[in-house]
Amino acid sequence: MSVSLSGNQLQDKVTMICNDLYAKGQKVSVRIVLSLLPEVSSTSTVHKYYKAWKDELEANQKSLLEKMGFSEEFTRVFMAEITRHATEAERRYREIAEDAKEQSLIAIDDLERAEERLYKQTALLDQREKRIKEVEAELSQADKSQQAITQELRQQIESLTEQLNDSTASNERLRTELAKNELLLDSNKELVTSTKTQNTELNDQIKLLNAEVVELSKTNTRLESSQESKLELIEELKDSKKSVQAQNQQLDRDLREIQQERNTLQASLSDLKSTNSTNAQRLEQSQSEVVELKTNIKQHVETIKHYESLYSLENK
């Protein structure tokens, strides 16, 4: 026999199986009882406990038959009904206990899933907080770069504007000198040659200055175009900043939702723990009721024996 049950425990199991079969009106035999005990492989072991149950049953029936004068059929039916009632009550409370254990296991599984989900939500929240910090750092760096570019463009524009103003003033002075020289040429023929030469030189200088003015204008145009590009880049950076701020706000909303869901999961966890505690209390109550029922059955048997004694005294 490869079992870990004591003799009393095995006797209780065999007695319970026999009482259940007897109460249902089914045949009770060693082979049937052995088939319902997978942890026992020895027929002789089951036969010993089966015989103890049968001897007790026959002794009870015989005692009732002798003392009360009841028929054997009535005694068998009465004992079968008492056994069926006890077996049915024990089965019902056993089902209640098993249901409570099952609900407890379900609650534990739900608790584990809720904890796992809470851990995942916490990890996701940490990642989003880290991303928010990175975006804020990138935005701050973009703002600094934008300010530096804007300041540099302003300085270049101011410098080119000053150069253009200087060139324009110089051109005006040369034109004034040219007009004066032309007047002197009309009044003084002797200075014609030198004046023409000087005029030619002045014209060359004017052409050079005009070329410089044109070049400065082109440079100014390029700088204005570059400034427009920089301004467009600034606008794009501003739009990117707004987008990042919108993402930041969305992440904040997600964070609040995750925190609310976390609170909900914690509340559900508390409810599951409360349910588990209630099921444990129900199990203890069921066990107490089984004990109470066995006590009531014992009291009924003692009452029957008492009435048997009274009946026997009256017959005497």
HURARA-V565548 format. One record per residue. RES is the residue in one letter. BURIAL is + if it has 9 or more other C-alpha atoms within 8 Angstrom, else -. D_CENTER is the distance of its C-alpha to the mean C-alpha in whole Angstrom. Layout:
res=RES burial=BURIAL d_center=D_CENTER
res=RES burial=BURIAL d_center=D_CENTER
This chain:
res=M burial=- d_center=50
res=S burial=- d_center=47
res=V burial=- d_center=45
res=S burial=- d_center=43
res=L burial=- d_center=45
res=S burial=- d_center=47
res=G burial=- d_center=51
res=N burial=- d_center=50
res=Q burial=- d_center=46
res=L burial=+ d_center=48
res=Q burial=+ d_center=50
res=D burial=- d_center=48
res=K burial=- d_center=46
res=V burial=+ d_center=49
res=T burial=+ d_center=51
res=M burial=+ d_center=47
res=I burial=+ d_center=48
res=C burial=+ d_center=51
res=N burial=+ d_center=51
res=D burial=+ d_center=48
res=L burial=+ d_center=51
res=Y burial=+ d_center=54
res=A burial=+ d_center=52
res=K burial=- d_center=51
res=G burial=- d_center=55
res=Q burial=- d_center=54
res=K burial=- d_center=56
res=V burial=+ d_center=55
res=S burial=- d_center=56
res=V burial=+ d_center=55
res=R burial=- d_center=54
res=I burial=- d_center=52
res=V burial=+ d_center=50
res=L burial=+ d_center=50
res=S burial=- d_center=48
res=L burial=- d_center=45
res=L burial=- d_center=45
res=P burial=- d_center=43
res=E burial=- d_center=43
res=V burial=+ d_center=47
res=S burial=- d_center=50
res=S burial=- d_center=53
res=T burial=+ d_center=55
res=S burial=- d_center=57
res=T burial=- d_center=54
res=V burial=+ d_center=53
res=H burial=+ d_center=57
res=K burial=- d_center=58
res=Y burial=+ d_center=55
res=Y burial=+ d_center=56
res=K burial=- d_center=59
res=A burial=- d_center=58
res=W burial=+ d_center=57
res=K burial=- d_center=59
res=D burial=- d_center=62
res=E burial=- d_center=60
res=L burial=- d_center=60
res=E burial=- d_center=64
res=A burial=- d_center=65
res=N burial=- d_center=63
res=Q burial=+ d_center=64
res=K burial=- d_center=68
res=S burial=- d_center=68
res=L burial=+ d_center=67
res=L burial=+ d_center=70
res=E burial=- d_center=72
res=K burial=+ d_center=72
res=M burial=+ d_center=71
res=G burial=- d_center=73
res=F burial=+ d_center=70
res=S burial=- d_center=70
res=E burial=- d_center=68
res=E burial=- d_center=66
res=F burial=- d_center=65
res=T burial=+ d_center=64
res=R burial=+ d_center=62
res=V burial=- d_center=60
res=F burial=- d_center=60
res=M burial=+ d_center=58
res=A burial=+ d_center=56
res=E burial=+ d_center=55
res=I burial=+ d_center=54
res=T burial=+ d_center=52
res=R burial=+ d_center=50
res=H burial=- d_center=49
res=A burial=+ d_center=48
res=T burial=+ d_center=46
res=E burial=- d_center=45
res=A burial=+ d_center=43
res=E burial=+ d_center=42
res=R burial=- d_center=40
res=R burial=- d_center=39
res=Y burial=+ d_center=37
res=R burial=- d_center=36
res=E burial=- d_center=34
res=I burial=+ d_center=33
res=A burial=+ d_center=32
res=E burial=- d_center=30
res=D burial=- d_center=28
res=A burial=+ d_center=27
res=K burial=+ d_center=26
res=E burial=- d_center=24
res=Q burial=+ d_center=22
res=S burial=+ d_center=22
res=L burial=- d_center=20
res=I burial=- d_center=18
res=A burial=+ d_center=17
res=I burial=+ d_center=16
res=D burial=- d_center=14
res=D burial=+ d_center=12
res=L burial=+ d_center=12
res=E burial=- d_center=11
res=R burial=- d_center=8
res=A burial=+ d_center=7
res=E burial=- d_center=7
res=E burial=- d_center=6
res=R burial=- d_center=2
res=L burial=+ d_center=4
res=Y burial=- d_center=6
res=K burial=- d_center=5
res=Q burial=+ d_center=5
res=T burial=- d_center=8
res=A burial=- d_center=9
res=L burial=- d_center=9
res=L burial=+ d_center=11
res=D burial=- d_center=13
res=Q burial=- d_center=14
res=R burial=+ d_center=15
res=E burial=- d_center=17
res=K burial=- d_center=19
res=R burial=- d_center=20
res=I burial=+ d_center=21
res=K burial=- d_center=23
res=E burial=- d_center=24
res=V burial=+ d_center=25
res=E burial=- d_center=27
res=A burial=- d_center=29
res=E burial=- d_center=30
res=L burial=+ d_center=31
res=S burial=- d_center=33
res=Q burial=- d_center=35
res=A burial=+ d_center=36
res=D burial=- d_center=37
res=K burial=- d_center=39
res=S burial=- d_center=40
res=Q burial=+ d_center=41
res=Q burial=- d_center=43
res=A burial=- d_center=45
res=I burial=+ d_center=46
res=T burial=+ d_center=47
res=Q burial=- d_center=49
res=E burial=- d_center=51
res=L burial=+ d_center=52
res=R burial=- d_center=53
res=Q burial=- d_center=56
res=Q burial=+ d_center=57
res=I burial=+ d_center=58
res=E burial=- d_center=60
res=S burial=- d_center=61
res=L burial=+ d_center=62
res=T burial=+ d_center=63
res=E burial=- d_center=66
res=Q burial=+ d_center=67
res=L burial=+ d_center=68
res=N burial=- d_center=70
res=D burial=- d_center=72
res=S burial=+ d_center=73
res=T burial=+ d_center=74
res=A burial=- d_center=76
res=S burial=- d_center=77
res=N burial=+ d_center=78
res=E burial=- d_center=80
res=R burial=- d_center=82
res=L burial=+ d_center=83
res=R burial=- d_center=84
res=T burial=- d_center=86
res=E burial=- d_center=88
res=L burial=+ d_center=88
res=A burial=- d_center=90
res=K burial=- d_center=92
res=N burial=+ d_center=93
res=E burial=+ d_center=94
res=L burial=- d_center=96
res=L burial=+ d_center=98
res=L burial=+ d_center=99
res=D burial=- d_center=101
res=S burial=- d_center=103
res=N burial=- d_center=103
res=K burial=- d_center=104
res=E burial=- d_center=105
res=L burial=+ d_center=101
res=V burial=+ d_center=100
res=T burial=- d_center=100
res=S burial=- d_center=97
res=T burial=+ d_center=96
res=K burial=- d_center=95
res=T burial=- d_center=94
res=Q burial=- d_center=92
res=N burial=+ d_center=90
res=T burial=- d_center=89
res=E burial=- d_center=87
res=L burial=+ d_center=86
res=N burial=- d_center=85
res=D burial=- d_center=83
res=Q burial=- d_center=81
res=I burial=+ d_center=80
res=K burial=- d_center=79
res=L burial=- d_center=77
res=L burial=+ d_center=76
res=N burial=+ d_center=75
res=A burial=- d_center=73
res=E burial=+ d_center=71
res=V burial=+ d_center=70
res=V burial=- d_center=69
res=E burial=- d_center=67
res=L burial=+ d_center=66
res=S burial=+ d_center=65
res=K burial=- d_center=63
res=T burial=- d_center=61
res=N burial=+ d_center=60
res=T burial=- d_center=59
res=R burial=- d_center=57
res=L burial=+ d_center=56
res=E burial=- d_center=55
res=S burial=- d_center=53
res=S burial=- d_center=51
res=Q burial=+ d_center=51
res=E burial=- d_center=49
res=S burial=- d_center=47
res=K burial=+ d_center=46
res=L burial=- d_center=45
res=E burial=- d_center=44
res=L burial=- d_center=41
res=I burial=+ d_center=41
res=E burial=- d_center=40
res=E burial=- d_center=37
res=L burial=+ d_center=36
res=K burial=- d_center=36
res=D burial=- d_center=34
res=S burial=- d_center=32
res=K burial=+ d_center=31
res=K burial=- d_center=30
res=S burial=- d_center=28
res=V burial=+ d_center=26
res=Q burial=- d_center=26
res=A burial=- d_center=25
res=Q burial=- d_center=22
res=N burial=+ d_center=22
res=Q burial=- d_center=22
res=Q burial=- d_center=19
res=L burial=+ d_center=17
res=D burial=- d_center=18
res=R burial=- d_center=17
res=D burial=- d_center=13
res=L burial=+ d_center=13
res=R burial=- d_center=14
res=E burial=- d_center=12
res=I burial=+ d_center=9
res=Q burial=- d_center=11
res=Q burial=- d_center=11
res=E burial=- d_center=8
res=R burial=+ d_center=8
res=N burial=- d_center=11
res=T burial=- d_center=11
res=L burial=+ d_center=8
res=Q burial=- d_center=11
res=A burial=- d_center=14
res=S burial=- d_center=12
res=L burial=+ d_center=12
res=S burial=- d_center=16
res=D burial=- d_center=17
res=L burial=+ d_center=16
res=K burial=+ d_center=18
res=S burial=- d_center=21
res=T burial=+ d_center=21
res=N burial=+ d_center=22
res=S burial=- d_center=24
res=T burial=- d_center=26
res=N burial=+ d_center=26
res=A burial=+ d_center=28
res=Q burial=- d_center=30
res=R burial=+ d_center=31
res=L burial=+ d_center=32
res=E burial=- d_center=34
res=Q burial=- d_center=36
res=S burial=+ d_center=36
res=Q burial=+ d_center=38
res=S burial=- d_center=40
res=E burial=+ d_center=41
res=V burial=+ d_center=42
res=V burial=- d_center=44
res=E burial=- d_center=46
res=L burial=+ d_center=46
res=K burial=+ d_center=48
res=T burial=- d_center=50
res=N burial=- d_center=51
res=I burial=+ d_center=52
res=K burial=- d_center=54
res=Q burial=- d_center=56
res=H burial=- d_center=57
res=V burial=- d_center=58
res=E burial=- d_center=60
res=T burial=- d_center=61
res=I burial=- d_center=63
res=K burial=- d_center=64
res=H burial=- d_center=66
res=Y burial=- d_center=67
res=E burial=+ d_center=68
res=S burial=+ d_center=70
res=L burial=- d_center=72
res=Y burial=+ d_center=73
res=S burial=+ d_center=74
res=L burial=- d_center=76
res=E burial=- d_center=77
res=N burial=- d_center=79
res=K burial=- d_center=81
